[in-house]
């Protein structure tokens, strides 16, 4: 802090009036977009590759904390979706809640 008894004492940058705190810049030049295939196990990747042959596309991967990733695929018309289970099977039940 500022020592009023000694005007020549250094001033703390945080408490200095009219000065911004001297902290390093935290932003990066370009945000890195993670690979959606990263973290999928071999069974999930094999199912994903098979569905991509039939023009299904990986729309997104939900990554809940402390759980397996949840890849979500849509058909070519974006009318139906499926979820790939950790064992590579498909869940077509539509229980996943999607925002409209």
Protein Blocks (a to p, Z undefined) as FASTA:
>chain_A
ZZfklmkbccdfklpghiacddddfbdfbdcdddfkgopafklmmmmmmmmmnopacfbd
cddehiacddddddfkomaccdddfkopacfkopaccdZZ
